């Protein structure tokens, strides 16, 4: 069973094990850890069970992987992801994904060279999830500054007008408008292109390929390495309180719209963040080349 940790346990217990019984066959379970799933318990049991064996290797044990390449991935991954993906450690689920101490540097003193709007577009009236939007700025050092946020429950026409209004308000340096394209987002993008043809070239439909927690985990490394700048608290940033409450409680927060907009923004800008982090981590002589 390859990648056993992400397969259903019943594939082994109810199917494969029974198929091996008559011949007393053997099985090999191979996987990167994915939390303490059934694969973890099987691994621990194999250490004590007669006729079983357990082996654990890190990426550094692989003779085909250059150690320097593994070290470089540490720069862009969260410590949790690196421990799991490269050190083969079983990491317990639980706790918040984002830590408040990762955002000790507040405000942005560098030039903003491009602006990006990111929207999570849940709508449907009272009792529905919120729609949320964030304005991000790419700095001259290829960090990402979160500049403004908004969240509300809006029906389709009001949501469309709100997105168009935010785009026009921040049109100076605006390069992309990211809109999650599943369900409501698909029709929203099409309608916006028709009503605001001058903005049509800025819209980028985003189709998520992982669940919310996986997307958050993938971008948490940028935050841990302090590549993301949050604004300073103040009356002009009244939205920040709710954003931080959701961010630092995720995935246990009641509403995840702000975090969805945040992860969408950072995933889209990951190539800029990668270059910015590489520059910050490089020795001074490399920066001069």
Rosetta blueprint (number, residue, H / E / L):
1 X L
2 X E
3 X L
4 X H
5 X H
6 X H
7 X L
8 X L
9 X H
10 X H
11 X H
12 X H
13 X H
14 X H
15 X H
16 X H
17 X H
18 X H
19 X H
20 X H
21 X H
22 X L
23 X L
24 X L
25 X L
26 X L
27 X L
28 X L
29 X L
30 X E
31 X L
32 X L
33 X L
34 X L
35 X L
36 X L
37 X L
38 X H
39 X H
40 X H
41 X H
42 X H
43 X H
44 X H
45 X H
46 X H
47 X L
48 X L
49 X L
50 X L
51 X L
52 X L
53 X L
54 X L
55 X L
56 X L
57 X L
58 X L
59 X H
60 X H
61 X H
62 X L
63 X L
64 X L
65 X L
66 X L
67 X H
68 X H
69 X H
70 X H
71 X H
72 X H
73 X H
74 X H
75 X H
76 X H
77 X L
78 X L
79 X H
80 X H
81 X H
82 X H
83 X H
84 X H
85 X H
86 X L
87 X L
88 X L
89 X L
90 X L
91 X L
92 X L
93 X L
94 X L
95 X L
96 X L
97 X L
98 X L
99 X L
100 X H
101 X H
102 X H
103 X H
104 X L
105 X L
106 X E
107 X L
108 X L
109 X L
110 X L
111 X L
112 X E
113 X E
114 X E
115 X E
116 X E
117 X E
118 X E
119 X E
120 X E
121 X E
122 X L
123 X L
124 X L
125 X L
126 X L
127 X L
128 X L
129 X L
130 X L
131 X E
132 X E
133 X E
134 X E
135 X E
136 X E
137 X E
138 X E
139 X E
140 X L
141 X L
142 X L
143 X L
144 X E
145 X E
146 X E
147 X E
148 X E
149 X E
150 X E
151 X E
152 X E
153 X L
154 X L
155 X L
156 X H
157 X H
158 X H
159 X H
160 X H
161 X H
162 X H
163 X H
164 X H
165 X H
166 X H
167 X H
168 X H
169 X H
170 X L
171 X L
172 X L
173 X L
174 X E
175 X E
176 X E
177 X E
178 X E
179 X E
180 X E
181 X L
182 X L
183 X L
184 X H
185 X H
186 X H
187 X H
188 X H
189 X H
190 X H
191 X H
192 X H
193 X H
194 X H
195 X H
196 X L
197 X H
198 X H
199 X H
200 X H
201 X H
202 X H
203 X E
204 X E
205 X E
206 X E
207 X L
208 X L
209 X L
210 X L
211 X L
212 X H
213 X H
214 X H
215 X H
216 X H
217 X H
218 X H
219 X H
220 X H
221 X H
222 X H
223 X H
224 X H
225 X L
226 X L
227 X L
228 X E
229 X E
230 X E
231 X L
232 X L
233 X L
234 X L
235 X H
236 X H
237 X H
238 X L
239 X L
240 X H
241 X H
242 X H
243 X H
244 X H
245 X H
246 X H
247 X H
248 X H
249 X H
250 X L
251 X L
252 X L
253 X L
254 X L
255 X L
256 X L
257 X H
258 X H
259 X H
260 X H
261 X H
262 X H
263 X H
264 X H
265 X H
266 X H
267 X H
268 X H
269 X L
270 X H
271 X H
272 X H
273 X H
274 X H
275 X H
276 X H
277 X H
278 X H
279 X H
280 X H
281 X H
282 X L
283 X L
284 X H
285 X H
286 X H
287 X H
288 X L
289 X L
